[in-house]
């Protein structure tokens, strides 16, 4: 019987500690998400304004063309 009381007390203490920790851990705030979106927008804007985006698209198109000209891909 004493073991059950000890186990019950341990579980109760564990539950209250977990509950307290969950209150503190509320996840990321909206500022973090906005910062990530702005960072992605700045990087995308840099690609568009520098012309690198066009070079990347052309490279990918050439690679796809080479694969299909040599008989690659699904048949």
mmCIF file of the N, C-alpha and C atoms, coordinates in Angstrom:
data_MODEL
# 
_entry.id   MODEL 
# 
loop_
_atom_site.group_PDB 
_atom_site.id 
_atom_site.type_symbol 
_atom_site.label_atom_id 
_atom_site.label_alt_id 
_atom_site.label_comp_id 
_atom_site.label_asym_id 
_atom_site.label_entity_id 
_atom_site.label_seq_id 
_atom_site.pdbx_PDB_ins_code 
_atom_site.Cartn_x 
_atom_site.Cartn_y 
_atom_site.Cartn_z 
_atom_site.occupancy 
_atom_site.B_iso_or_equiv 
_atom_site.pdbx_formal_charge 
_atom_site.auth_seq_id 
_atom_site.auth_comp_id 
_atom_site.auth_asym_id 
_atom_site.auth_atom_id 
_atom_site.pdbx_PDB_model_num 
ATOM 1   N N  . UNK A 1 1  ? 0.829  -1.200 0.000   1.00 0.00 ? 1  UNK A N  1 
ATOM 2   C CA . UNK A 1 1  ? 0.000  0.000  0.000   1.00 0.00 ? 1  UNK A CA 1 
ATOM 3   C C  . UNK A 1 1  ? 0.869  1.257  0.000   1.00 0.00 ? 1  UNK A C  1 
ATOM 4   N N  . UNK A 1 2  ? 1.968  1.189  0.736   1.00 0.00 ? 2  UNK A N  1 
ATOM 5   C CA . UNK A 1 2  ? 2.866  2.340  0.803   1.00 0.00 ? 2  UNK A CA 1 
ATOM 6   C C  . UNK A 1 2  ? 3.490  2.623  -0.572  1.00 0.00 ? 2  UNK A C  1 
ATOM 7   N N  . UNK A 1 3  ? 3.756  1.550  -1.319  1.00 0.00 ? 3  UNK A N  1 
ATOM 8   C CA . UNK A 1 3  ? 4.331  1.726  -2.654  1.00 0.00 ? 3  UNK A CA 1 
ATOM 9   C C  . UNK A 1 3  ? 3.350  2.438  -3.580  1.00 0.00 ? 3  UNK A C  1 
ATOM 10  N N  . UNK A 1 4  ? 2.079  2.126  -3.445  1.00 0.00 ? 4  UNK A N  1 
ATOM 11  C CA . UNK A 1 4  ? 1.056  2.782  -4.263  1.00 0.00 ? 4  UNK A CA 1 
ATOM 12  C C  . UNK A 1 4  ? 0.973  4.267  -3.932  1.00 0.00 ? 4  UNK A C  1 
ATOM 13  N N  . UNK A 1 5  ? 1.048  4.589  -2.645  1.00 0.00 ? 5  UNK A N  1 
ATOM 14  C CA . UNK A 1 5  ? 0.998  5.990  -2.241  1.00 0.00 ? 5  UNK A CA 1 
ATOM 15  C C  . UNK A 1 5  ? 2.215  6.747  -2.767  1.00 0.00 ? 5  UNK A C  1 
ATOM 16  N N  . UNK A 1 6  ? 3.375  6.099  -2.707  1.00 0.00 ? 6  UNK A N  1 
ATOM 17  C CA . UNK A 1 6  ? 4.596  6.721  -3.212  1.00 0.00 ? 6  UNK A CA 1 
ATOM 18  C C  . UNK A 1 6  ? 4.495  6.941  -4.719  1.00 0.00 ? 6  UNK A C  1 
ATOM 19  N N  . UNK A 1 7  ? 4.004  5.928  -5.423  1.00 0.00 ? 7  UNK A N  1 
ATOM 20  C CA . UNK A 1 7  ? 3.850  6.048  -6.872  1.00 0.00 ? 7  UNK A CA 1 
ATOM 21  C C  . UNK A 1 7  ? 2.841  7.139  -7.214  1.00 0.00 ? 7  UNK A C  1 
ATOM 22  N N  . UNK A 1 8  ? 1.764  7.204  -6.471  1.00 0.00 ? 8  UNK A N  1 
ATOM 23  C CA . UNK A 1 8  ? 0.746  8.216  -6.710  1.00 0.00 ? 8  UNK A CA 1 
ATOM 24  C C  . UNK A 1 8  ? 1.311  9.613  -6.455  1.00 0.00 ? 8  UNK A C  1 
ATOM 25  N N  . UNK A 1 9  ? 2.068  9.756  -5.385  1.00 0.00 ? 9  UNK A N  1 
ATOM 26  C CA . UNK A 1 9  ? 2.679  11.049 -5.071  1.00 0.00 ? 9  UNK A CA 1 
ATOM 27  C C  . UNK A 1 9  ? 3.670  11.448 -6.165  1.00 0.00 ? 9  UNK A C  1 
ATOM 28  N N  . UNK A 1 10 ? 4.435  10.474 -6.652  1.00 0.00 ? 10 UNK A N  1 
ATOM 29  C CA . UNK A 1 10 ? 5.415  10.749 -7.705  1.00 0.00 ? 10 UNK A CA 1 
ATOM 30  C C  . UNK A 1 10 ? 4.712  11.189 -8.991  1.00 0.00 ? 10 UNK A C  1 
ATOM 31  N N  . UNK A 1 11 ? 3.634  10.479 -9.349  1.00 0.00 ? 11 UNK A N  1 
ATOM 32  C CA . UNK A 1 11 ? 2.892  10.843 -10.552 1.00 0.00 ? 11 UNK A CA 1 
ATOM 33  C C  . UNK A 1 11 ? 2.259  12.229 -10.426 1.00 0.00 ? 11 UNK A C  1 
ATOM 34  N N  . UNK A 1 12 ? 1.746  12.535 -9.242  1.00 0.00 ? 12 UNK A N  1 
ATOM 35  C CA . UNK A 1 12 ? 1.152  13.852 -9.021  1.00 0.00 ? 12 UNK A CA 1 
ATOM 36  C C  . UNK A 1 12 ? 2.181  14.961 -9.158  1.00 0.00 ? 12 UNK A C  1 
ATOM 37  N N  . UNK A 1 13 ? 3.361  14.753 -8.584  1.00 0.00 ? 13 UNK A N  1 
ATOM 38  C CA . UNK A 1 13 ? 4.426  15.750 -8.689  1.00 0.00 ? 13 UNK A CA 1 
ATOM 39  C C  . UNK A 1 13 ? 4.879  15.896 -10.137 1.00 0.00 ? 13 UNK A C  1 
ATOM 40  N N  . UNK A 1 14 ? 4.997  14.790 -10.813 1.00 0.00 ? 14 UNK A N  1 
ATOM 41  C CA . UNK A 1 14 ? 5.422  14.802 -12.221 1.00 0.00 ? 14 UNK A CA 1 
ATOM 42  C C  . UNK A 1 14 ? 4.406  15.557 -13.078 1.00 0.00 ? 14 UNK A C  1 
ATOM 43  N N  . UNK A 1 15 ? 3.135  15.323 -12.834 1.00 0.00 ? 15 UNK A N  1 
ATOM 44  C CA . UNK A 1 15 ? 2.082  15.997 -13.594 1.00 0.00 ? 15 UNK A CA 1 
ATOM 45  C C  . UNK A 1 15 ? 2.133  17.504 -13.375 1.00 0.00 ? 15 UNK A C  1 
ATOM 46  N N  . UNK A 1 16 ? 2.294  17.931 -12.134 1.00 0.00 ? 16 UNK A N  1 
ATOM 47  C CA . UNK A 1 16 ? 2.304  19.371 -11.864 1.00 0.00 ? 16 UNK A CA 1 
ATOM 48  C C  . UNK A 1 16 ? 3.532  20.035 -12.481 1.00 0.00 ? 16 UNK A C  1 
ATOM 49  N N  . UNK A 1 17 ? 4.681  19.344 -12.476 1.00 0.00 ? 17 UNK A N  1 
ATOM 50  C CA . UNK A 1 17 ? 5.876  19.901 -13.108 1.00 0.00 ? 17 UNK A CA 1 
ATOM 51  C C  . UNK A 1 17 ? 5.696  20.006 -14.622 1.00 0.00 ? 17 UNK A C  1 
ATOM 52  N N  . UNK A 1 18 ? 5.108  18.988 -15.209 1.00 0.00 ? 18 UNK A N  1 
ATOM 53  C CA . UNK A 1 18 ? 4.881  18.997 -16.655 1.00 0.00 ? 18 UNK A CA 1 
ATOM 54  C C  . UNK A 1 18 ? 3.909  20.110 -17.025 1.00 0.00 ? 18 UNK A C  1 
ATOM 55  N N  . UNK A 1 19 ? 2.887  20.284 -16.224 1.00 0.00 ? 19 UNK A N  1 
ATOM 56  C CA . UNK A 1 19 ? 1.894  21.323 -16.479 1.00 0.00 ? 19 UNK A CA 1 
ATOM 57  C C  . UNK A 1 19 ? 2.543  22.709 -16.422 1.00 0.00 ? 19 UNK A C  1 
ATOM 58  N N  . UNK A 1 20 ? 3.444  22.917 -15.465 1.00 0.00 ? 20 UNK A N  1 
ATOM 59  C CA . UNK A 1 20 ? 4.143  24.196 -15.350 1.00 0.00 ? 20 UNK A CA 1 
ATOM 60  C C  . UNK A 1 20 ? 5.048  24.432 -16.556 1.00 0.00 ? 20 UNK A C  1 
ATOM 61  N N  . UNK A 1 21 ? 5.737  23.385 -16.992 1.00 0.00 ? 21 UNK A N  1 
ATOM 62  C CA . UNK A 1 21 ? 6.623  23.520 -18.149 1.00 0.00 ? 21 UNK A CA 1 
ATOM 63  C C  . UNK A 1 21 ? 5.835  23.849 -19.406 1.00 0.00 ? 21 UNK A C  1 
ATOM 64  N N  . UNK A 1 22 ? 4.662  23.273 -19.539 1.00 0.00 ? 22 UNK A N  1 
ATOM 65  C CA . UNK A 1 22 ? 3.849  23.523 -20.725 1.00 0.00 ? 22 UNK A CA 1 
ATOM 66  C C  . UNK A 1 22 ? 3.373  24.972 -20.772 1.00 0.00 ? 22 UNK A C  1 
ATOM 67  N N  . UNK A 1 23 ? 3.166  25.582 -19.626 1.00 0.00 ? 23 UNK A N  1 
ATOM 68  C CA . UNK A 1 23 ? 2.768  26.984 -19.593 1.00 0.00 ? 23 UNK A CA 1 
ATOM 69  C C  . UNK A 1 23 ? 3.890  27.866 -20.128 1.00 0.00 ? 23 UNK A C  1 
ATOM 70  N N  . UNK A 1 24 ? 5.144  27.509 -19.800 1.00 0.00 ? 24 UNK A N  1 
ATOM 71  C CA . UNK A 1 24 ? 6.292  28.302 -20.218 1.00 0.00 ? 24 UNK A CA 1 
ATOM 72  C C  . UNK A 1 24 ? 6.596  28.112 -21.698 1.00 0.00 ? 24 UNK A C  1 
ATOM 73  N N  . UNK A 1 25 ? 6.329  26.949 -22.249 1.00 0.00 ? 25 UNK A N  1 
ATOM 74  C CA . UNK A 1 25 ? 6.656  26.633 -23.635 1.00 0.00 ? 25 UNK A CA 1 
ATOM 75  C C  . UNK A 1 25 ? 5.449  26.917 -24.513 1.00 0.00 ? 25 UNK A C  1 
ATOM 76  N N  . UNK A 1 26 ? 5.373  28.132 -24.996 1.00 0.00 ? 26 UNK A N  1 
ATOM 77  C CA . UNK A 1 26 ? 4.204  28.520 -25.779 1.00 0.00 ? 26 UNK A CA 1 
ATOM 78  C C  . UNK A 1 26 ? 4.509  28.606 -27.266 1.00 0.00 ? 26 UNK A C  1 
ATOM 79  N N  . UNK A 1 27 ? 5.699  28.216 -27.689 1.00 0.00 ? 27 UNK A N  1 
ATOM 80  C CA . UNK A 1 27 ? 6.032  28.213 -29.114 1.00 0.00 ? 27 UNK A CA 1 
ATOM 81  C C  . UNK A 1 27 ? 6.551  29.552 -29.595 1.00 0.00 ? 27 UNK A C  1 
ATOM 82  N N  . UNK A 1 28 ? 6.746  29.624 -30.885 1.00 0.00 ? 28 UNK A N  1 
ATOM 83  C CA . UNK A 1 28 ? 7.258  30.838 -31.508 1.00 0.00 ? 28 UNK A CA 1 
ATOM 84  C C  . UNK A 1 28 ? 6.169  31.898 -31.571 1.00 0.00 ? 28 UNK A C  1 
ATOM 85  N N  . UNK A 1 29 ? 6.600  33.119 -31.481 1.00 0.00 ? 29 UNK A N  1 
ATOM 86  C CA . UNK A 1 29 ? 5.666  34.220 -31.608 1.00 0.00 ? 29 UNK A CA 1 
ATOM 87  C C  . UNK A 1 29 ? 5.543  34.658 -33.060 1.00 0.00 ? 29 UNK A C  1 
ATOM 88  N N  . UNK A 1 30 ? 4.584  35.500 -33.338 1.00 0.00 ? 30 UNK A N  1 
ATOM 89  C CA . UNK A 1 30 ? 4.370  35.938 -34.721 1.00 0.00 ? 30 UNK A CA 1 
ATOM 90  C C  . UNK A 1 30 ? 5.543  36.735 -35.285 1.00 0.00 ? 30 UNK A C  1 
ATOM 91  N N  . UNK A 1 31 ? 6.318  37.384 -34.433 1.00 0.00 ? 31 UNK A N  1 
ATOM 92  C CA . UNK A 1 31 ? 7.461  38.169 -34.903 1.00 0.00 ? 31 UNK A CA 1 
ATOM 93  C C  . UNK A 1 31 ? 8.474  37.268 -35.595 1.00 0.00 ? 31 UNK A C  1 
ATOM 94  N N  . UNK A 1 32 ? 8.703  36.078 -35.067 1.00 0.00 ? 32 UNK A N  1 
ATOM 95  C CA . UNK A 1 32 ? 9.655  35.145 -35.674 1.00 0.00 ? 32 UNK A CA 1 
ATOM 96  C C  . UNK A 1 32 ? 9.198  34.732 -37.064 1.00 0.00 ? 32 UNK A C  1 
ATOM 97  N N  . UNK A 1 33 ? 7.923  34.441 -37.213 1.00 0.00 ? 33 UNK A N  1 
ATOM 98  C CA . UNK A 1 33 ? 7.402  34.040 -38.520 1.00 0.00 ? 33 UNK A CA 1 
ATOM 99  C C  . UNK A 1 33 ? 7.492  35.195 -39.522 1.00 0.00 ? 33 UNK A C  1 
ATOM 100 N N  . UNK A 1 34 ? 7.182  36.393 -39.082 1.00 0.00 ? 34 UNK A N  1 
ATOM 101 C CA . UNK A 1 34 ? 7.272  37.558 -39.962 1.00 0.00 ? 34 UNK A CA 1 
ATOM 102 C C  . UNK A 1 34 ? 8.717  37.782 -40.387 1.00 0.00 ? 34 UNK A C  1 
ATOM 103 N N  . UNK A 1 35 ? 9.656  37.602 -39.461 1.00 0.00 ? 35 UNK A N  1 
ATOM 104 C CA . UNK A 1 35 ? 11.074 37.778 -39.790 1.00 0.00 ? 35 UNK A CA 1 
ATOM 105 C C  . UNK A 1 35 ? 11.523 36.775 -40.845 1.00 0.00 ? 35 UNK A C  1 
ATOM 106 N N  . UNK A 1 36 ? 11.094 35.534 -40.735 1.00 0.00 ? 36 UNK A N  1 
ATOM 107 C CA . UNK A 1 36 ? 11.465 34.511 -41.720 1.00 0.00 ? 36 UNK A CA 1 
ATOM 108 C C  . UNK A 1 36 ? 10.869 34.847 -43.085 1.00 0.00 ? 36 UNK A C  1 
ATOM 109 N N  . UNK A 1 37 ? 9.617  35.265 -43.113 1.00 0.00 ? 37 UNK A N  1 
ATOM 110 C CA . UNK A 1 37 ? 8.971  35.627 -44.380 1.00 0.00 ? 37 UNK A CA 1 
ATOM 111 C C  . UNK A 1 37 ? 9.682  36.815 -45.025 1.00 0.00 ? 37 UNK A C  1 
ATOM 112 N N  . UNK A 1 38 ? 10.050 37.812 -44.222 1.00 0.00 ? 38 UNK A N  1 
ATOM 113 C CA . UNK A 1 38 ? 10.772 38.963 -44.765 1.00 0.00 ? 38 UNK A CA 1 
ATOM 114 C C  . UNK A 1 38 ? 12.142 38.560 -45.303 1.00 0.00 ? 38 UNK A C  1 
ATOM 115 N N  . UNK A 1 39 ? 12.823 37.675 -44.611 1.00 0.00 ? 39 UNK A N  1 
ATOM 116 C CA . UNK A 1 39 ? 14.129 37.200 -45.073 1.00 0.00 ? 39 UNK A CA 1 
ATOM 117 C C  . UNK A 1 39 ? 14.000 36.495 -46.420 1.00 0.00 ? 39 UNK A C  1 
ATOM 118 N N  . UNK A 1 40 ? 13.004 35.639 -46.545 1.00 0.00 ? 40 UNK A N  1 
ATOM 119 C CA . UNK A 1 40 ? 12.775 34.937 -47.818 1.00 0.00 ? 40 UNK A CA 1 
ATOM 120 C C  . UNK A 1 40 ? 12.441 35.941 -48.921 1.00 0.00 ? 40 UNK A C  1 
ATOM 121 N N  . UNK A 1 41 ? 11.643 36.954 -48.611 1.00 0.00 ? 41 UNK A N  1 
ATOM 122 C CA . UNK A 1 41 ? 11.287 37.967 -49.608 1.00 0.00 ? 41 UNK A CA 1 
ATOM 123 C C  . UNK A 1 41 ? 12.514 38.754 -50.057 1.00 0.00 ? 41 UNK A C  1 
ATOM 124 N N  . UNK A 1 42 ? 13.397 39.083 -49.128 1.00 0.00 ? 42 UNK A N  1 
ATOM 125 C CA . UNK A 1 42 ? 14.617 39.817 -49.478 1.00 0.00 ? 42 UNK A CA 1 
ATOM 126 C C  . UNK A 1 42 ? 15.510 38.971 -50.378 1.00 0.00 ? 42 UNK A C  1 
ATOM 127 N N  . UNK A 1 43 ? 15.669 37.696 -50.045 1.00 0.00 ? 43 UNK A N  1 
ATOM 128 C CA . UNK A 1 43 ? 16.497 36.804 -50.863 1.00 0.00 ? 43 UNK A CA 1 
ATOM 129 C C  . UNK A 1 43 ? 15.890 36.642 -52.254 1.00 0.00 ? 43 UNK A C  1 
ATOM 130 N N  . UNK A 1 44 ? 14.579 36.444 -52.327 1.00 0.00 ? 44 UNK A N  1 
ATOM 131 C CA . UNK A 1 44 ? 13.910 36.307 -53.624 1.00 0.00 ? 44 UNK A CA 1 
ATOM 132 C C  . UNK A 1 44 ? 14.051 37.592 -54.435 1.00 0.00 ? 44 UNK A C  1 
ATOM 133 N N  . UNK A 1 45 ? 13.916 38.730 -53.785 1.00 0.00 ? 45 UNK A N  1 
ATOM 134 C CA . UNK A 1 45 ? 14.089 40.012 -54.475 1.00 0.00 ? 45 UNK A CA 1 
ATOM 135 C C  . UNK A 1 45 ? 15.497 40.191 -55.011 1.00 0.00 ? 45 UNK A C  1 
ATOM 136 N N  . UNK A 1 46 ? 16.480 39.741 -54.244 1.00 0.00 ? 46 UNK A N  1 
ATOM 137 C CA . UNK A 1 46 ? 17.872 39.825 -54.706 1.00 0.00 ? 46 UNK A CA 1 
ATOM 138 C C  . UNK A 1 46 ? 18.081 38.954 -55.937 1.00 0.00 ? 46 UNK A C  1 
ATOM 139 N N  . UNK A 1 47 ? 17.500 37.769 -55.950 1.00 0.00 ? 47 UNK A N  1 
ATOM 140 C CA . UNK A 1 47 ? 17.621 36.896 -57.123 1.00 0.00 ? 47 UNK A CA 1 
ATOM 141 C C  . UNK A 1 47 ? 16.980 37.536 -58.351 1.00 0.00 ? 47 UNK A C  1 
ATOM 142 N N  . UNK A 1 48 ? 15.804 38.088 -58.180 1.00 0.00 ? 48 UNK A N  1 
ATOM 143 C CA . UNK A 1 48 ? 15.082 38.677 -59.308 1.00 0.00 ? 48 UNK A CA 1 
ATOM 144 C C  . UNK A 1 48 ? 15.829 39.893 -59.851 1.00 0.00 ? 48 UNK A C  1 
ATOM 145 N N  . UNK A 1 49 ? 16.300 40.757 -58.967 1.00 0.00 ? 49 UNK A N  1 
ATOM 146 C CA . UNK A 1 49 ? 16.949 41.987 -59.425 1.00 0.00 ? 49 UNK A CA 1 
ATOM 147 C C  . UNK A 1 49 ? 18.340 41.749 -59.994 1.00 0.00 ? 49 UNK A C  1 
ATOM 148 N N  . UNK A 1 50 ? 19.005 40.676 -59.592 1.00 0.00 ? 50 UNK A N  1 
ATOM 149 C CA . UNK A 1 50 ? 20.366 40.434 -60.070 1.00 0.00 ? 50 UNK A CA 1 
ATOM 150 C C  . UNK A 1 50 ? 20.407 39.663 -61.379 1.00 0.00 ? 50 UNK A C  1 
ATOM 151 N N  . UNK A 1 51 ? 19.315 39.084 -61.799 1.00 0.00 ? 51 UNK A N  1 
ATOM 152 C CA . UNK A 1 51 ? 19.309 38.304 -63.026 1.00 0.00 ? 51 UNK A CA 1 
ATOM 153 C C  . UNK A 1 51 ? 19.754 36.874 -62.818 1.00 0.00 ? 51 UNK A C  1 
ATOM 154 N N  . UNK A 1 52 ? 20.130 36.532 -61.612 1.00 0.00 ? 52 UNK A N  1 
ATOM 155 C CA . UNK A 1 52 ? 20.554 35.154 -61.325 1.00 0.00 ? 52 UNK A CA 1 
ATOM 156 C C  . UNK A 1 52 ? 19.372 34.208 -61.473 1.00 0.00 ? 52 UNK A C  1 
ATOM 157 N N  . UNK A 1 53 ? 18.181 34.687 -61.183 1.00 0.00 ? 53 UNK A N  1 
ATOM 158 C CA . UNK A 1 53 ? 16.993 33.844 -61.307 1.00 0.00 ? 53 UNK A CA 1 
ATOM 159 C C  . UNK A 1 53 ? 16.822 33.327 -62.720 1.00 0.00 ? 53 UNK A C  1 
ATOM 160 N N  . UNK A 1 54 ? 17.056 34.190 -63.702 1.00 0.00 ? 54 UNK A N  1 
ATOM 161 C CA . UNK A 1 54 ? 16.948 33.790 -65.107 1.00 0.00 ? 54 UNK A CA 1 
ATOM 162 C C  . UNK A 1 54 ? 18.000 32.745 -65.448 1.00 0.00 ? 54 UNK A C  1 
ATOM 163 N N  . UNK A 1 55 ? 19.222 32.947 -64.944 1.00 0.00 ? 55 UNK A N  1 
ATOM 164 C CA . UNK A 1 55 ? 20.296 31.977 -65.193 1.00 0.00 ? 55 UNK A CA 1 
ATOM 165 C C  . UNK A 1 55 ? 19.949 30.611 -64.612 1.00 0.00 ? 55 UNK A C  1 
ATOM 166 N N  . UNK A 1 56 ? 19.377 30.601 -63.416 1.00 0.00 ? 56 UNK A N  1 
ATOM 167 C CA . UNK A 1 56 ? 19.016 29.334 -62.771 1.00 0.00 ? 56 UNK A CA 1 
ATOM 168 C C  . UNK A 1 56 ? 17.911 28.637 -63.562 1.00 0.00 ? 56 UNK A C  1 
ATOM 169 N N  . UNK A 1 57 ? 16.907 29.391 -63.982 1.00 0.00 ? 57 UNK A N  1 
ATOM 170 C CA . UNK A 1 57 ? 15.806 28.807 -64.761 1.00 0.00 ? 57 UNK A CA 1 
ATOM 171 C C  . UNK A 1 57 ? 16.335 28.233 -66.069 1.00 0.00 ? 57 UNK A C  1 
ATOM 172 N N  . UNK A 1 58 ? 17.205 28.969 -66.751 1.00 0.00 ? 58 UNK A N  1 
ATOM 173 C CA . UNK A 1 58 ? 17.773 28.481 -68.009 1.00 0.00 ? 58 UNK A CA 1 
ATOM 174 C C  . UNK A 1 58 ? 18.599 27.217 -67.792 1.00 0.00 ? 58 UNK A C  1 
ATOM 175 N N  . UNK A 1 59 ? 19.375 27.171 -66.714 1.00 0.00 ? 59 UNK A N  1 
ATOM 176 C CA . UNK A 1 59 ? 20.181 25.987 -66.411 1.00 0.00 ? 59 UNK A CA 1 
ATOM 177 C C  . UNK A 1 59 ? 19.285 24.767 -66.187 1.00 0.00 ? 59 UNK A C  1 
ATOM 178 N N  . UNK A 1 60 ? 18.215 24.951 -65.431 1.00 0.00 ? 60 UNK A N  1 
ATOM 179 C CA . UNK A 1 60 ? 17.296 23.836 -65.154 1.00 0.00 ? 60 UNK A CA 1 
ATOM 180 C C  . UNK A 1 60 ? 16.619 23.372 -66.442 1.00 0.00 ? 60 UNK A C  1 
ATOM 181 N N  . UNK A 1 61 ? 16.205 24.321 -67.282 1.00 0.00 ? 61 UNK A N  1 
ATOM 182 C CA . UNK A 1 61 ? 15.572 23.953 -68.558 1.00 0.00 ? 61 UNK A CA 1 
ATOM 183 C C  . UNK A 1 61 ? 16.535 23.159 -69.436 1.00 0.00 ? 61 UNK A C  1 
ATOM 184 N N  . UNK A 1 62 ? 17.798 23.589 -69.494 1.00 0.00 ? 62 UNK A N  1 
ATOM 185 C CA . UNK A 1 62 ? 18.797 22.879 -70.297 1.00 0.00 ? 62 UNK A CA 1 
ATOM 186 C C  . UNK A 1 62 ? 19.031 21.476 -69.758 1.00 0.00 ? 62 UNK A C  1 
ATOM 187 N N  . UNK A 1 63 ? 19.088 21.343 -68.439 1.00 0.00 ? 63 UNK A N  1 
ATOM 188 C CA . UNK A 1 63 ? 19.308 20.027 -67.834 1.00 0.00 ? 63 UNK A CA 1 
ATOM 189 C C  . UNK A 1 63 ? 18.142 19.090 -68.142 1.00 0.00 ? 63 UNK A C  1 
ATOM 190 N N  . UNK A 1 64 ? 16.932 19.593 -68.058 1.00 0.00 ? 64 UNK A N  1 
ATOM 191 C CA . UNK A 1 64 ? 15.751 18.769 -68.354 1.00 0.00 ? 64 UNK A CA 1 
ATOM 192 C C  . UNK A 1 64 ? 15.752 18.362 -69.824 1.00 0.00 ? 64 UNK A C  1 
ATOM 193 N N  . UNK A 1 65 ? 16.087 19.301 -70.692 1.00 0.00 ? 65 UNK A N  1 
ATOM 194 C CA . UNK A 1 65 ? 16.140 19.001 -72.127 1.00 0.00 ? 65 UNK A CA 1 
ATOM 195 C C  . UNK A 1 65 ? 17.169 17.915 -72.416 1.00 0.00 ? 65 UNK A C  1 
ATOM 196 N N  . UNK A 1 66 ? 18.353 18.011 -71.802 1.00 0.00 ? 66 UNK A N  1 
ATOM 197 C CA . UNK A 1 66 ? 19.398 16.999 -72.008 1.00 0.00 ? 66 UNK A CA 1 
ATOM 198 C C  . UNK A 1 66 ? 18.928 15.621 -71.558 1.00 0.00 ? 66 UNK A C  1 
ATOM 199 N N  . UNK A 1 67 ? 18.249 15.562 -70.430 1.00 0.00 ? 67 UNK A N  1 
ATOM 200 C CA . UNK A 1 67 ? 17.790 14.273 -69.902 1.00 0.00 ? 67 UNK A CA 1 
ATOM 201 C C  . UNK A 1 67 ? 16.810 13.628 -70.877 1.00 0.00 ? 67 UNK A C  1 
ATOM 202 N N  . UNK A 1 68 ? 15.857 14.400 -71.377 1.00 0.00 ? 68 UNK A N  1 
ATOM 203 C CA . UNK A 1 68 ? 14.848 13.821 -72.256 1.00 0.00 ? 68 UNK A CA 1 
ATOM 204 C C  . UNK A 1 68 ? 15.375 13.559 -73.666 1.00 0.00 ? 68 UNK A C  1 
ATOM 205 N N  . UNK A 1 69 ? 16.379 14.310 -74.118 1.00 0.00 ? 69 UNK A N  1 
ATOM 206 C CA . UNK A 1 69 ? 16.974 14.060 -75.434 1.00 0.00 ? 69 UNK A CA 1 
ATOM 207 C C  . UNK A 1 69 ? 17.769 12.758 -75.448 1.00 0.00 ? 69 UNK A C  1 
ATOM 208 N N  . UNK A 1 70 ? 18.331 12.387 -74.296 1.00 0.00 ? 70 UNK A N  1 
ATOM 209 C CA . UNK A 1 70 ? 19.139 11.169 -74.214 1.00 0.00 ? 70 UNK A CA 1 
ATOM 210 C C  . UNK A 1 70 ? 18.307 9.965  -73.797 1.00 0.00 ? 70 UNK A C  1 
ATOM 211 N N  . UNK A 1 71 ? 17.013 10.098 -73.784 1.00 0.00 ? 71 UNK A N  1 
ATOM 212 C CA . UNK A 1 71 ? 16.152 8.967  -73.459 1.00 0.00 ? 71 UNK A CA 1 
ATOM 213 C C  . UNK A 1 71 ? 15.948 8.745  -71.977 1.00 0.00 ? 71 UNK A C  1 
ATOM 214 N N  . UNK A 1 72 ? 16.266 9.724  -71.155 1.00 0.00 ? 72 UNK A N  1 
ATOM 215 C CA . UNK A 1 72 ? 16.058 9.577  -69.712 1.00 0.00 ? 72 UNK A CA 1 
ATOM 216 C C  . UNK A 1 72 ? 14.617 9.842  -69.352 1.00 0.00 ? 72 UNK A C  1 
ATOM 217 N N  . UNK A 1 73 ? 14.303 9.678  -68.123 1.00 0.00 ? 73 UNK A N  1 
ATOM 218 C CA . UNK A 1 73 ? 12.946 9.926  -67.647 1.00 0.00 ? 73 UNK A CA 1 
ATOM 219 C C  . UNK A 1 73 ? 12.068 8.709  -67.813 1.00 0.00 ? 73 UNK A C  1 
ATOM 220 N N  . UNK A 1 74 ? 10.788 8.848  -67.504 1.00 0.00 ? 74 UNK A N  1 
ATOM 221 C CA . UNK A 1 74 ? 9.868  7.713  -67.586 1.00 0.00 ? 74 UNK A CA 1 
ATOM 222 C C  . UNK A 1 74 ? 9.442  7.488  -69.029 1.00 0.00 ? 74 UNK A C  1 
ATOM 223 N N  . UNK A 1 75 ? 9.145  6.233  -69.360 1.00 0.00 ? 75 UNK A N  1 
ATOM 224 C CA . UNK A 1 75 ? 8.735  5.902  -70.728 1.00 0.00 ? 75 UNK A CA 1 
ATOM 225 C C  . UNK A 1 75 ? 7.330  5.384  -70.760 1.00 0.00 ? 75 UNK A C  1 
# 
